[in-house]
């Protein structure tokens, strides 16, 4: 199955922005990158997913590992008791979640990262539960510092990190994409990744804003 992901602005890392651009995906990989009109004409049978704003590679989160390893992400059924904010430090120590609750927390944390367009995390993963969850999800782990200074947030742009620096968008690479309802890269960096409307991981649509 061929899928053509399009947006008013395509933002390939390390290359010039392409207005009305598109990425053609086959299976888990990028097959072609270029103007929407050209790719649509060359592949008329491709399924088209037209996103608003801009389309780029999935984001890299430099501080996701401590967010997954050192925080508890409450289940929605626990919001009345624990609130919606991740628990860290003394609050986490008081909760003392068992292995089952920790595993659920990691899964929920990963889901929230995907809702922010994150497809890669940087850093050393030491918690076996986190390592296993990342492997099952397909989110890539890339080298990075064990601890990066700054606040911990699901938004990979928090603290001034350049989450857009990543794998070049080119034929043959794994199809990790994210679409954001913003006009350009500056608006994305300023407003943050909460504007994510879709995340594609290895060719699979794993998040779509309602």
N, CA, C and O of each residue as an XYZ file, in Angstrom:
840
protein
N       0.839     -1.197      0.000
C       0.000      0.000      0.000
C       0.878      1.253      0.000
O       1.736      1.427      0.866
N       0.648      2.111     -0.976
C       1.339      3.388     -1.031
C       0.486      4.443     -0.342
O      -0.724      4.514     -0.560
N       1.122      5.260      0.488
C       0.427      6.354      1.153
C       1.174      7.645      0.871
O       2.391      7.721      1.040
N       0.438      8.654      0.442
C       1.026      9.954      0.154
C       0.610     10.926      1.249
O      -0.559     11.295      1.359
N       1.587     11.336      2.061
C       1.344     12.312      3.123
C       1.680     13.697      2.569
O       2.789     13.926      2.085
N       0.727     14.609      2.641
C       0.932     15.941      2.073
C       0.662     17.017      3.120
O      -0.029     16.783      4.112
N       1.221     18.201      2.877
C       0.986     19.350      3.759
C       1.310     20.625      2.994
O       2.068     20.587      2.024
N       0.748     21.752      3.415
C       1.087     23.024      2.759
C       2.576     23.344      2.793
O       3.082     24.053      1.924
N       3.294     22.810      3.818
C       4.734     23.026      3.895
C       5.406     21.740      4.338
O       5.068     21.176      5.378
N       6.361     21.281      3.538
C       7.178     20.126      3.908
C       8.512     20.647      4.423
O       9.160     21.470      3.777
N       8.916     20.157      5.597
C      10.120     20.664      6.251
C      11.126     19.524      6.422
O      11.161     18.888      7.476
N      11.947     19.255      5.393
C      12.958     18.203      5.525
C      14.155     18.711      6.315
O      14.713     19.744      5.944
N      14.583     18.043      7.387
C      15.748     18.501      8.153
C      16.972     18.630      7.257
O      17.288     17.732      6.477
N      17.658     19.769      7.386
C      18.869     19.985      6.636
C      18.662     20.381      5.188
O      19.628     20.487      4.432
N      17.401     20.606      4.784
C      17.119     21.001      3.403
C      16.126     22.152      3.407
O      15.521     22.463      4.432
N      15.968     22.777      2.253
C      15.062     23.919      2.157
C      13.605     23.479      2.297
O      13.235     22.416      1.799
N      12.775     24.278      2.965
C      11.350     23.957      3.049
C      10.735     23.868      1.658
O      11.141     24.585      0.744
N       9.754     22.982      1.506
C       9.115     22.775      0.210
C       7.621     23.049      0.334
O       6.897     22.247      0.925
N       7.145     24.171     -0.214
C       5.708     24.437     -0.188
C       4.940     23.365     -0.959
O       5.398     22.878     -1.992
N       3.767     23.007     -0.439
C       2.902     22.001     -1.058
C       3.698     20.733     -1.349
O       3.669     20.201     -2.459
N       4.406     20.262     -0.331
C       5.256     19.082     -0.492
C       4.559     17.813     -0.060
O       3.457     17.845      0.487
N       5.214     16.697     -0.313
C       4.619     15.404      0.021
C       5.708     14.369      0.256
O       6.835     14.493     -0.225
N       5.333     13.347      1.009
C       6.198     12.197      1.268
C       5.422     10.944      0.886
O       4.329     10.705      1.399
N       5.982     10.151     -0.007
C       5.356      8.901     -0.417
C       5.950      7.767      0.405
O       7.166      7.582      0.452
N       5.065      7.011      1.053
C       5.492      5.946      1.961
C       5.012      4.599      1.430
O       3.865      4.447      1.011
N       5.910      3.642      1.458
C       5.560      2.264      1.121
C       6.015      1.366      2.257
O       7.211      1.259      2.527
N       5.078      0.727      2.917
C       5.418     -0.090      4.065
C       6.006      0.749      5.181
O       5.376      1.697      5.649
N       7.214      0.405      5.611
C       7.852      1.112      6.710
C       8.781      2.226      6.245
O       9.337      2.945      7.075
N       8.960      2.384      4.935
C      10.010      3.280      4.445
C       9.470      4.389      3.556
O       8.399      4.284      2.957
N      10.261      5.462      3.497
C       9.981      6.559      2.574
C      10.394      6.121      1.173
O      11.518      5.665      0.965
N       9.486      6.260      0.220
C       9.771      5.892     -1.162
C      10.209      7.101     -1.986
O      11.085      6.988     -2.844
N       9.593      8.264     -1.723
C       9.933      9.465     -2.495
C       9.525     10.698     -1.710
O       8.623     10.655     -0.874
N      10.206     11.797     -1.996
C       9.923     13.103     -1.383
C       9.924     14.130     -2.499
O      10.821     14.133     -3.343
N       8.912     15.013     -2.511
C       8.897     16.026     -3.554
C       7.615     16.817     -3.577
O       6.825     16.744     -2.636
N       7.389     17.579     -4.646
C       6.154     18.351     -4.767
C       4.937     17.430     -4.787
O       4.963     16.367     -5.408
N       3.887     17.838     -4.113
C       2.673     17.013     -4.034
C       2.131     16.689     -5.420
O       1.793     15.539     -5.701
N       2.046     17.687     -6.283
C       1.449     17.467     -7.596
C       2.214     16.405     -8.385
O       1.608     15.559     -9.043
N       3.540     16.449     -8.316
C       4.353     15.491     -9.068
C       4.166     14.075     -8.547
O       3.981     13.141     -9.327
N       4.213     13.915     -7.223
C       4.079     12.572     -6.655
C       2.666     12.024     -6.838
O       2.489     10.829     -7.077
N       1.668     12.887     -6.727
C       0.285     12.440     -6.916
C       0.057     11.995     -8.356
O      -0.641     11.011     -8.601
N       0.645     12.718     -9.310
C       0.484     12.344    -10.717
C       1.205     11.036    -11.035
O       0.720     10.230    -11.829
N       2.368     10.830    -10.410
C       3.145      9.623    -10.668
C       2.568      8.396     -9.980
O       2.828      7.269    -10.400
N       1.787      8.606     -8.925
C       1.229      7.483     -8.159
C      -0.257      7.742     -7.897
O      -0.645      7.995     -6.756
N      -1.083      7.683     -8.929
C      -2.506      8.027     -8.775
C      -3.278      7.079     -7.862
O      -4.345      7.435     -7.362
N      -2.753      5.890     -7.643
C      -3.457      4.938     -6.795
C      -3.105      5.033     -5.321
O      -3.655      4.291     -4.507
N      -2.204      5.927     -4.967
C      -1.777      6.035     -3.567
C      -2.884      6.619     -2.702
O      -3.606      7.524     -3.118
N      -3.003      6.088     -1.499
C      -3.908      6.687     -0.516
C      -3.321      8.027     -0.073
O      -2.129      8.121      0.217
N      -4.150      9.048     -0.023
C      -3.670     10.385      0.314
C      -4.112     10.765      1.719
O      -5.287     10.664      2.072
N      -3.149     11.199      2.504
C      -3.446     11.780      3.820
C      -2.963     13.228      3.786
O      -1.764     13.501      3.817
N      -3.916     14.139      3.721
C      -3.599     15.567      3.617
C      -3.665     16.200      5.000
O      -4.723     16.229      5.627
N      -2.522     16.711      5.474
C      -2.437     17.299      6.807
C      -2.362     18.818      6.700
O      -1.837     19.346      5.720
N      -2.880     19.517      7.694
C      -2.735     20.975      7.714
C      -1.335     21.376      8.171
O      -0.605     20.556      8.728
N      -0.959     22.630      7.939
C       0.288     23.146      8.497
C       1.522     22.606      7.832
O       1.695     22.732      6.620
N       2.398     21.992      8.640
C       3.665     21.498      8.093
C       3.867     20.027      8.430
O       3.347     19.506      9.417
N       4.645     19.383      7.566
C       4.990     17.978      7.722
C       6.507     17.877      7.781
O       7.208     18.492      6.978
N       7.013     17.101      8.733
C       8.450     16.935      8.878
C       8.738     15.537      9.407
O       7.819     14.743      9.605
N      10.009     15.237      9.635
C      10.349     13.961     10.256
C       9.894     13.976     11.717
O       9.706     15.041     12.305
N       9.720     12.792     12.293
C       9.368     12.721     13.694
C      10.409     13.410     14.552
O      11.595     13.420     14.224
N       9.954     13.987     15.655
C      10.841     14.775     16.508
C      11.720     13.888     17.387
O      11.383     12.742     17.683
N      12.848     14.450     17.790
C      13.751     13.795     18.737
C      13.626     14.475     20.091
O      13.765     15.694     20.192
N      13.363     13.695     21.131
C      13.195     14.250     22.482
C      14.449     13.960     23.295
O      14.791     12.802     23.536
N      15.134     15.027     23.717
C      16.413     14.880     24.421
C      16.249     14.553     25.903
O      17.215     14.166     26.561
N      15.020     14.705     26.440
C      14.838     14.469     27.877
C      13.684     13.506     28.155
O      13.086     13.537     29.231
N      13.380     12.666     27.191
C      12.275     11.727     27.379
C      12.624     10.594     28.331
O      11.745     10.069     29.015
N      13.900     10.207     28.385
C      14.257      9.064     29.232
C      13.947      9.331     30.708
O      13.292      8.496     31.332
N      14.387     10.459     31.304
C      13.982     10.698     32.696
C      12.479     10.869     32.849
O      11.929     10.560     33.906
N      11.813     11.351     31.823
C      10.361     11.496     31.884
C       9.688     10.132     31.994
O       8.659      9.995     32.654
N      10.271      9.126     31.347
C       9.707      7.776     31.392
C      10.203      6.979     32.594
O       9.457      6.191     33.174
N      11.473      7.189     32.966
C      12.059      6.372     34.036
C      11.815      6.929     35.429
O      11.767      6.167     36.395
N      11.660      8.234     35.551
C      11.624      8.859     36.885
C      10.329      9.609     37.157
O      10.304     10.526     37.978
N       9.263      9.232     36.479
C       7.966      9.873     36.711
C       6.872      8.828     36.579
O       7.020      7.834     35.868
N       5.775      9.073     37.276
C       4.591      8.216     37.153
C       3.506      9.004     36.442
O       3.158     10.110     36.855
N       2.972      8.428     35.368
C       1.947      9.083     34.557
C       0.591      8.469     34.910
O       0.298      7.338     34.523
N      -0.230      9.216     35.641
C      -1.486      8.646     36.139
C      -2.405      8.157     35.028
O      -2.476      8.733     33.943
N      -3.097      7.084     35.337
C      -4.170      6.590     34.488
C      -5.333      7.575     34.592
O      -5.559      8.131     35.666
N      -6.084      7.809     33.499
C      -7.241      8.715     33.609
C      -8.188      8.364     34.740
O      -8.851      9.242     35.293
N      -8.258      7.078     35.092
C      -9.121      6.671     36.204
C      -8.561      7.108     37.554
O      -9.255      7.047     38.569
N      -7.298      7.552     37.563
C      -6.669      8.008     38.802
C      -6.626      9.531     38.914
O      -6.118     10.064     39.900
N      -7.152     10.227     37.920
C      -7.034     11.685     37.903
C      -7.674     12.328     39.127
O      -7.134     13.293     39.665
N      -8.814     11.811     39.574
C      -9.486     12.406     40.736
C      -8.598     12.337     41.975
O      -8.624     13.230     42.821
N      -7.822     11.279     42.068
C      -6.977     11.086     43.245
C      -5.582     11.678     43.073
O      -5.043     12.284     43.999
N      -5.001     11.503     41.894
C      -3.596     11.872     41.678
C      -3.404     13.102     40.801
O      -2.315     13.677     40.778
N      -4.446     13.514     40.080
C      -4.294     14.610     39.128
C      -3.742     14.100     37.800
O      -3.469     12.909     37.649
N      -3.582     14.994     36.858
C      -3.131     14.623     35.528
C      -1.633     14.820     35.324
O      -1.069     14.298     34.362
N      -0.987     15.556     36.207
C       0.433     15.874     36.051
C       1.306     14.688     36.468
O       1.015     14.051     37.481
N       2.358     14.374     35.725
C       3.257     13.290     36.130
C       3.803     13.500     37.539
O       4.139     14.621     37.920
N       3.888     12.432     38.296
C       4.384     12.485     39.672
C       5.878     12.184     39.681
O       6.326     11.205     39.084
N       6.635     13.023     40.356
C       8.073     12.828     40.475
C       8.489     13.052     41.928
O       7.673     13.450     42.760
N       9.752     12.796     42.224
C      10.313     13.113     43.539
C       9.554     12.482     44.690
O       9.276     11.283     44.679
N       9.215     13.303     45.696
C       8.556     12.803     46.897
C       7.175     12.231     46.601
O       6.771     11.235     47.201
N       6.449     12.861     45.675
C       5.116     12.354     45.332
C       5.218     10.956     44.738
O       4.381     10.099     45.023
N       6.223     10.722     43.925
C       6.426      9.394     43.350
C       6.838      8.403     44.434
O       6.386      7.258     44.437
N       7.688      8.838     45.343
C       8.135      7.953     46.427
C       6.964      7.556     47.318
O       6.878      6.408     47.755
N       6.059      8.501     47.589
C       4.896      8.179     48.419
C       3.972      7.189     47.712
O       3.405      6.298     48.344
N       3.827      7.351     46.411
C       2.942      6.446     45.671
C       3.521      5.044     45.614
O       2.788      4.063     45.743
N       4.835      4.938     45.422
C       5.544      3.655     45.367
C       4.823      2.651     44.472
O       4.407      1.593     44.944
N       4.670      2.971     43.176
C       3.927      2.069     42.282
C       4.635      0.730     42.112
O       5.863      0.666     42.052
N       3.845     -0.335     42.035
C       4.429     -1.655     41.812
C       4.752     -1.814     40.318
O       4.551     -0.893     39.526
N       5.252     -2.991     39.956
C       5.710     -3.205     38.586
C       4.577     -3.032     37.574
O       4.787     -2.472     36.498
N       3.397     -3.503     37.910
C       2.267     -3.398     36.980
C       1.897     -1.945     36.732
O       1.672     -1.542     35.591
N       1.836     -1.155     37.804
C       1.506      0.266     37.638
C       2.618      1.008     36.911
O       2.344      1.910     36.120
N       3.862      0.640     37.168
C       4.975      1.275     36.472
C       4.920      0.994     34.977
O       5.158      1.890     34.166
N       4.607     -0.240     34.610
C       4.519     -0.595     33.197
C       3.417      0.199     32.505
O       3.595      0.680     31.386
N       2.272      0.330     33.182
C       1.187      1.127     32.624
C       1.576      2.585     32.495
O       1.209      3.245     31.522
N       2.315      3.093     33.469
C       2.780      4.479     33.426
C       3.677      4.717     32.219
O       3.539      5.728     31.531
N       4.592      3.796     31.960
C       5.507      3.950     30.831
C       4.731      3.951     29.517
O       5.022      4.752     28.629
N       3.760      3.073     29.386
C       2.950      3.036     28.153
C       2.211      4.353     27.954
O       2.154      4.874     26.840
N       1.648      4.887     29.025
C       0.926      6.160     28.899
C       1.891      7.306     28.560
O       1.557      8.204     27.786
N       3.082      7.260     29.148
C       4.067      8.280     28.826
C       4.457      8.241     27.360
O       4.589      9.284     26.719
N       4.641      7.049     26.831
C       4.975      6.911     25.420
C       3.846      7.416     24.528
O       4.097      8.051     23.504
N       2.611      7.137     24.913
C       1.468      7.617     24.125
C       1.443      9.137     24.076
O       1.133      9.728     23.041
N       1.768      9.765     25.197
C       1.775     11.230     25.212
C       2.933     11.791     24.391
O       2.801     12.851     23.779
N       4.053     11.096     24.373
C       5.158     11.526     23.514
C       4.747     11.446     22.048
O       5.031     12.362     21.276
N       4.086     10.368     21.662
C       3.634     10.223     20.284
C       2.642     11.326     19.916
O       2.612     11.782     18.773
N       1.840     11.748     20.874
C       0.884     12.830     20.605
C       1.592     14.170     20.431
O       0.973     15.145     20.005
N       2.866     14.227     20.750
C       3.673     15.429     20.522
C       4.612     15.252     19.321
O       5.540     16.041     19.140
N       4.379     14.245     18.522
C       5.188     14.047     17.320
C       6.546     13.432     17.548
O       7.386     13.463     16.649
N       6.794     12.873     18.721
C       8.104     12.306     19.048
C       8.197     10.871     18.537
O       7.344     10.040     18.848
N       9.226     10.585     17.759
C       9.474      9.223     17.285
C      10.864      8.719     17.667
O      11.191      7.557     17.425
N      11.689      9.595     18.268
C      13.029      9.204     18.709
C      13.297      9.817     20.074
O      12.934     10.964     20.332
N      13.938      9.042     20.947
C      14.369      9.582     22.234
C      15.877      9.422     22.319
O      16.443      8.437     21.844
N      16.515     10.407     22.932
C      17.977     10.399     23.029
C      18.389     10.186     24.480
O      17.835     10.797     25.394
N      19.364      9.316     24.677
C      19.861      9.102     26.029
C      20.042      7.634     26.350
O      19.717      6.755     25.553
N      20.570      7.391     27.542
C      20.829      6.030     28.003
C      19.628      5.509     28.778
O      19.253      6.087     29.799
N      19.026      4.437     28.313
C      17.875      3.830     28.976
C      18.385      2.745     29.917
O      19.034      1.793     29.483
N      18.087      2.892     31.215
C      18.572      1.920     32.202
C      17.470      1.059     32.787
O      17.745     -0.024     33.303
N      16.229      1.517     32.718
C      15.105      0.786     33.291
C      14.633     -0.277     32.301
O      14.244      0.063     31.184
N      14.658     -1.566     32.684
C      14.235     -2.627     31.760
C      12.802     -2.456     31.260
O      12.508     -2.779     30.109
N      11.909     -1.953     32.112
C      10.519     -1.763     31.699
C      10.422     -0.708     30.614
O       9.646     -0.855     29.670
N      11.204      0.353     30.741
C      11.214      1.409     29.725
C      11.842      0.895     28.442
O      11.333      1.152     27.352
N      12.941      0.172     28.566
C      13.609     -0.375     27.382
C      12.667     -1.298     26.611
O      12.595     -1.239     25.384
N      11.946     -2.149     27.340
C      11.019     -3.081     26.699
C       9.866     -2.346     26.026
O       9.478     -2.686     24.908
N       9.316     -1.334     26.707
C       8.195     -0.578     26.141
C       8.620      0.170     24.883
O       7.865      0.224     23.913
N       9.807      0.741     24.889
C      10.308      1.441     23.709
C      10.475      0.476     22.538
O      10.123      0.801     21.403
N      11.007     -0.696     22.815
C      11.208     -1.685     21.753
C       9.868     -2.110     21.158
O       9.742     -2.227     19.939
N       8.868     -2.341     22.006
C       7.551     -2.757     21.504
C       6.873     -1.649     20.713
O       6.187     -1.920     19.727
N       7.057     -0.410     21.133
C       6.375      0.708     20.487
C       6.970      1.039     19.122
O       6.267      1.534     18.241
N       8.253      0.770     18.945
C       8.925      1.153     17.720
C       9.597      2.504     17.795
O      10.255      2.912     16.838
N       9.450      3.217     18.911
C      10.143      4.491     19.088
C      11.646      4.222     19.155
O      12.091      3.360     19.913
N      12.420      4.953     18.369
C      13.860      4.725     18.293
C      14.578      5.345     19.485
O      14.169      6.381     20.009
N      15.650      4.691     19.898
C      16.530      5.225     20.937
C      17.869      5.544     20.292
O      18.490      4.674     19.682
N      18.314      6.786     20.423
C      19.570      7.213     19.811
C      20.516      7.685     20.912
O      20.061      8.039     21.999
N      21.813      7.697     20.654
C      22.763      8.124     21.683
C      22.494      9.551     22.140
O      22.069     10.407     21.365
N      22.752      9.776     23.414
C      22.585     11.101     23.980
C      23.103     11.112     25.399
O      23.424     10.055     25.943
N      23.194     12.270     26.011
C      23.689     12.357     27.390
C      22.741     11.670     28.348
O      21.536     11.606     28.106
N      23.290     11.157     29.441
C      22.461     10.502     30.442
C      21.470     11.481     31.051
O      20.359     11.088     31.406
N      21.848     12.739     31.179
C      20.958     13.750     31.746
C      21.194     15.073     31.034
O      22.321     15.564     30.963
N      20.113     15.643     30.507
C      20.209     16.917     29.811
C      19.602     17.998     30.687
O      18.466     17.845     31.136
N      20.317     19.085     30.948
C      19.788     20.131     31.821
C      18.489     20.718     31.284
O      18.244     20.758     30.079
N      17.670     21.171     32.225
C      16.434     21.841     31.824
C      15.206     21.112     32.334
O      15.304     19.998     32.848
N      14.036     21.749     32.188
C      12.797     21.156     32.669
C      12.412     19.927     31.854
O      12.743     19.820     30.674
N      11.712     19.008     32.498
C      11.247     17.800     31.830
C       9.807     18.017     31.395
O       8.953     18.369     32.208
N       9.543     17.809     30.122
C       8.220     18.051     29.568
C       8.001     17.096     28.404
O       8.959     16.626     27.790
N       6.731     16.808     28.099
C       6.449     16.008     26.913
C       6.804     16.759     25.645
O       7.072     16.143     24.614
N       6.810     18.084     25.709
C       7.142     18.893     24.553
C       8.664     18.886     24.353
O       9.386     19.406     25.204
N       9.165     18.320     23.266
C      10.623     18.228     23.099
C      11.301     19.566     22.851
O      12.528     19.643     22.899
N      10.530     20.636     22.582
C      11.117     21.955     22.382
C      11.338     22.700     23.706
O      12.025     23.721     23.728
N      10.769     22.206     24.798
C      10.924     22.857     26.095
C      12.398     22.966     26.469
O      13.156     22.007     26.326
N      12.789     24.122     26.942
C      14.182     24.337     27.315
C      15.065     24.733     26.155
O      16.287     24.790     26.294
N      14.458     25.010     25.002
C      15.233     25.450     23.857
C      15.876     24.354     23.043
O      16.725     24.639     22.197
N      15.496     23.096     23.273
C      16.083     21.994     22.510
C      15.594     22.036     21.063
O      14.433     22.353     20.802
N      16.478     21.717     20.134
C      16.119     21.711     18.721
C      15.651     20.313     18.338
O      16.423     19.503     17.823
N      14.389     20.047     18.593
C      13.838     18.722     18.338
C      13.716     18.414     16.857
O      13.511     17.259     16.484
N      13.840     19.428     16.000
C      13.718     19.216     14.561
C      14.968     18.606     13.943
O      14.906     18.075     12.835
N      16.095     18.670     14.633
C      17.308     18.077     14.081
C      17.191     16.566     14.185
O      17.030     16.021     15.277
N      17.271     15.900     13.057
C      17.087     14.453     13.079
C      17.512     13.816     11.781
O      18.372     14.335     11.069
N      16.911     12.699     11.483
C      17.251     11.936     10.291
C      16.787     12.687      9.046
O      15.658     13.176      9.013
N      17.633     12.787      8.021
C      17.200     13.450      6.782
C      15.971     12.756      6.196
O      15.816     11.540      6.307
N      15.116     13.539      5.580
C      13.912     13.000      4.957
C      14.261     12.654      3.514
O      14.304     13.522      2.643
N      14.510     11.364      3.280
C      14.993     10.936      1.968
C      14.520      9.517      1.685
O      14.203      8.779      2.617
N      14.468      9.123      0.422
C      14.061      7.755      0.096
C      14.929      6.725      0.810
O      16.150      6.858      0.888
N      14.266      5.698      1.325
C      14.963      4.607      1.984
C      14.990      4.680      3.489
O      15.184      3.657      4.145
N      14.798      5.883      4.073
C      14.812      5.980      5.531
C      13.480      5.480      6.088
O      12.478      5.421      5.376
N      13.487      5.129      7.355
C      12.244      4.699      7.978
C      11.245      5.847      7.966
O      11.608      7.000      8.201
N       9.996      5.530      7.693
C       8.965      6.560      7.564
C       8.446      6.971      8.934
O       7.389      6.525      9.379
N       9.220      7.838      9.595
C       8.823      8.460     10.859
C       8.504      9.920     10.557
O       9.401     10.697     10.232
N       7.243     10.294     10.663
C       6.800     11.628     10.270
C       5.927     12.236     11.357
O       5.364     11.532     12.195
N       5.828     13.556     11.321
C       4.922     14.251     12.229
C       4.374     15.481     11.512
O       5.100     16.181     10.806
N       3.092     15.728     11.704
C       2.430     16.892     11.106
C       1.941     17.809     12.218
O       1.434     17.352     13.243
N       2.101     19.108     11.997
C       1.748     20.103     13.007
C       0.908     21.209     12.357
O       1.210     21.668     11.255
N      -0.130     21.617     13.045
C      -1.015     22.647     12.512
C      -0.454     24.026     12.817
O      -1.053     24.805     13.559
N       0.703     24.318     12.234
C       1.380     25.611     12.365
C       1.915     25.989     10.988
O       2.095     25.109     10.147
N       2.175     27.278     10.731
C       2.566     27.685      9.382
C       4.020     27.424      9.011
O       4.341     27.254      7.835
N       4.909     27.393     10.018
C       6.333     27.238      9.680
C       7.115     26.751     10.897
O       6.557     26.571     11.980
N       8.422     26.542     10.699
C       9.272     26.010     11.760
C       9.366     26.957     12.945
O       9.403     26.510     14.091
N       9.406     28.262     12.685
C       9.495     29.225     13.779
C       8.271     29.139     14.675
O       8.391     29.190     15.899
N       7.106     29.011     14.081
C       5.873     28.898     14.868
C       5.856     27.604     15.662
O       5.337     27.565     16.778
N       6.419     26.548     15.097
C       6.472     25.271     15.811
C       7.398     25.373     17.017
O       7.048     24.932     18.112
N       8.576     25.954     16.817
C       9.515     26.084     17.933
C       8.948     27.001     19.027
O       9.110     26.732     20.217
N       8.287     28.077     18.613
C       7.752     29.032     19.587
C       6.536     28.478     20.318
O       6.401     28.652     21.529
N       5.657     27.814     19.584
C       4.402     27.344     20.172
C       4.469     25.962     20.780
O       3.643     25.607     21.621
N       5.460     25.169     20.355
C       5.618     23.842     20.920
C       4.896     22.763     20.137
O       4.101     23.034     19.237
N       5.202     21.526     20.513
C       4.735     20.359     19.769
C       3.313     19.937     20.101
O       2.827     18.947     19.554
N       2.635     20.660     20.983
C       1.235     20.325     21.272
C       0.354     20.539     20.051
O      -0.791     20.087     20.025
N       0.885     21.234     19.022
C       0.136     21.455     17.784
C       0.163     20.233     16.870
O      -0.316     20.301     15.738
N       0.717     19.119     17.344
C       0.804     17.912     16.531
C      -0.590     17.387     16.182
O      -1.440     17.221     17.056
N      -0.807     17.132     14.899
C      -2.092     16.579     14.452
C      -1.945     15.135     13.982
O      -2.943     14.430     13.832
N      -0.715     14.689     13.749
C      -0.520     13.306     13.313
C       0.917     12.882     13.537
O       1.844     13.677     13.385
N       1.093     11.613     13.903
C       2.419     11.018     14.044
C       2.425      9.691     13.310
O       1.540      8.856     13.501
N       3.428      9.504     12.471
C       3.596      8.271     11.707
C       4.884      7.612     12.171
O       5.942      8.242     12.174
N       4.799      6.356     12.560
C       5.947      5.628     13.096
C       6.156      4.376     12.249
O       5.324      3.468     12.242
N       7.282      4.344     11.535
C       7.581      3.219     10.641
C       6.416      2.965      9.684
O       6.035      1.822      9.433
N       5.863      4.052      9.159
C       4.780      3.944      8.191
C       3.401      3.791      8.776
O       2.418      3.856      8.039
N       3.288      3.587     10.092
C       1.994      3.398     10.746
C       1.507      4.724     11.347
O       2.267      5.445     11.994
N       0.250      5.021     11.123
C      -0.340      6.209     11.753
C      -0.677      5.864     13.197
O      -1.644      5.149     13.462
N       0.136      6.383     14.144
C      -0.008      6.002     15.545
C      -0.697      7.093     16.374
O      -1.090      6.860     17.518
N      -0.837      8.278     15.785
C      -1.571      9.353     16.454
C      -2.220     10.224     15.405
O      -1.605     10.597     14.406
N      -3.492     10.541     15.656
C      -4.219     11.478     14.801
C      -5.115     12.297     15.699
O      -5.950     11.751     16.421
N      -4.945     13.617     15.656
C      -5.751     14.491     16.507
C      -7.207     14.413     16.079
O      -7.522     14.337     14.892
N      -8.088     14.434     17.071
C      -9.524     14.353     16.767
C     -10.084     15.742     16.499
O     -11.275     15.886     16.225
